Amino acid sequence: MAQREDYLKKMELKNKAKLEAGLVSEKFPGVTDMKLNMTYYHNSENPVLMHRTVNVFPTSYAYFNMECMVRNCETGGFDLASAIRKQAKAKKKSSKGKVVCKGKIGEQSTDHAHITYEITIAYKKRSK
C-alpha cells in the first residue's frame, strides 16, 4: 500500500513538473520537430541497458528530464533541457553528448549510470 502511495506521489510531482515546463511551442517557437536518441549505460557485465528514441513535437511538454533506469536509484535522472536550450538558441540541427546520473543508490552516491545522446532538431523554414 505504501509503495502505491509513493508511486502516486511521484507521478503527481512529475505531472506538475511537466505542466510547469510548458509546451515546446511556447519555449521553442521556431522548432517544428525534435528527436532524442539515447543509449543508457550502467555498471555491469553488459553495460548497455537500452536504446531509446523520443520524438518531441510542438504540442509536447518541454520537459526533458529522463529517468534513470537503474533499480533503486533515488533522485537520479538525466536532464537534457540545457543541451536542448543551447542547441535551439544556436539553431544547430544536431548535437551529441553524455550525461551522468547524479542519483544515489542506498547510502552511497555512485557513478552507476550514464547516457549518450544525439539531439536532432528541425526548425521552421524562414519565409523570404
C-alpha positions as CSV (number, residue, x, y, z in Angstrom):
1,M,0.0,0.0,0.0
2,A,2.8,2.4,0.9
3,Q,4.6,1.6,-2.4
4,R,1.4,2.6,-4.4
5,E,1.1,5.8,-2.5
6,D,4.8,6.6,-3.2
7,Y,4.2,5.9,-6.8
8,L,1.2,8.1,-7.0
9,K,3.0,10.9,-5.2
10,K,5.9,10.6,-7.6
11,M,3.6,10.7,-10.7
12,E,1.8,13.7,-9.3
13,L,5.2,15.6,-8.9
14,K,6.2,14.5,-12.4
15,N,2.9,15.8,-13.9
16,K,3.3,19.1,-12.0
17,A,6.8,19.5,-13.4
18,K,5.6,18.8,-16.9
19,L,2.9,21.5,-16.6
20,E,5.4,24.0,-15.2
21,A,7.8,23.3,-18.1
22,G,5.2,24.4,-20.6
23,L,4.9,23.4,-24.2
24,V,7.7,23.1,-26.7
25,S,5.8,25.5,-29.0
26,E,5.9,28.1,-26.1
27,K,9.6,27.6,-25.1
28,F,11.0,27.0,-28.6
29,P,8.6,28.7,-31.1
30,G,10.9,28.0,-34.1
31,V,11.1,24.3,-33.6
32,T,8.9,22.0,-35.7
33,D,10.3,18.6,-34.6
34,M,12.8,17.2,-32.3
35,K,14.3,13.7,-31.9
36,L,16.2,12.4,-28.9
37,N,18.3,9.3,-29.5
38,M,19.7,7.9,-26.2
39,T,21.7,4.9,-25.2
40,Y,21.5,4.1,-21.4
41,Y,24.6,2.5,-19.8
42,H,25.0,1.1,-16.3
43,N,27.9,-0.6,-14.5
44,S,27.6,-4.3,-15.1
45,E,29.0,-7.0,-17.3
46,N,26.7,-5.9,-20.1
47,P,26.9,-2.1,-19.9
48,V,24.2,-1.2,-22.5
49,L,20.9,-1.1,-20.7
50,M,18.8,0.1,-23.6
51,H,18.4,2.3,-26.6
52,R,15.6,4.8,-26.6
53,T,14.2,7.3,-29.1
54,V,11.9,10.1,-28.0
55,N,10.0,12.1,-30.6
56,V,9.1,15.6,-29.4
57,F,6.5,17.8,-31.2
58,P,5.5,21.4,-30.7
59,T,2.5,20.1,-28.7
60,S,4.7,18.1,-26.3
61,Y,5.7,19.3,-22.9
62,A,9.1,20.9,-22.8
63,Y,10.1,18.5,-20.0
64,F,13.4,16.8,-20.8
65,N,14.3,15.0,-17.6
66,M,14.7,11.3,-18.4
67,E,14.6,8.9,-15.5
68,C,17.5,6.7,-14.5
69,M,16.7,3.1,-15.3
70,V,18.8,1.6,-12.6
71,R,16.8,-0.1,-9.9
72,N,16.7,1.7,-6.6
73,C,18.3,4.9,-8.0
74,E,16.9,7.8,-5.9
75,T,16.6,11.4,-7.2
76,G,18.6,10.5,-10.3
77,G,18.0,11.0,-13.9
78,F,19.3,12.8,-17.0
79,D,18.2,16.3,-17.7
80,L,18.7,17.3,-21.3
81,A,17.0,20.7,-21.0
82,S,20.2,22.8,-21.0
83,A,21.6,20.9,-24.0
84,I,18.4,21.4,-25.9
85,R,18.2,25.0,-25.0
86,K,21.7,25.7,-26.1
87,Q,21.2,23.8,-29.4
88,A,17.9,25.6,-30.2
89,K,19.4,29.0,-29.3
90,A,22.3,28.4,-31.7
91,K,19.9,26.9,-34.4
92,K,22.1,23.8,-34.7
93,K,20.4,20.9,-36.4
94,S,22.2,18.2,-34.3
95,S,24.4,17.7,-31.2
96,K,25.8,14.8,-29.3
97,G,26.9,14.4,-25.7
98,K,27.0,12.4,-22.4
99,V,25.2,12.9,-19.1
100,V,26.0,11.1,-15.9
101,C,23.3,10.2,-13.3
102,K,23.7,12.2,-10.1
103,G,21.3,9.9,-8.2
104,K,22.1,7.7,-5.2
105,I,21.6,4.0,-4.6
106,G,21.1,3.5,-0.9
107,E,23.5,5.5,1.2
108,Q,26.3,5.8,-1.4
109,S,26.5,8.1,-4.3
110,T,27.9,6.2,-7.2
111,D,28.8,6.6,-10.8
112,H,26.2,3.9,-11.6
113,A,24.7,5.1,-14.9
114,H,25.1,7.5,-17.8
115,I,23.6,8.1,-21.2
116,T,25.0,9.2,-24.5
117,Y,22.6,11.2,-26.6
118,E,22.1,12.7,-30.0
119,I,19.5,15.5,-30.4
120,T,18.2,16.4,-33.8
121,I,16.0,19.5,-34.2
122,A,14.1,20.7,-37.3
123,Y,13.2,24.4,-37.5
124,K,10.5,26.4,-39.3
125,K,11.7,27.5,-42.7
126,R,12.3,31.2,-42.9
127,S,10.0,33.0,-45.3
128,K,11.6,35.1,-47.9
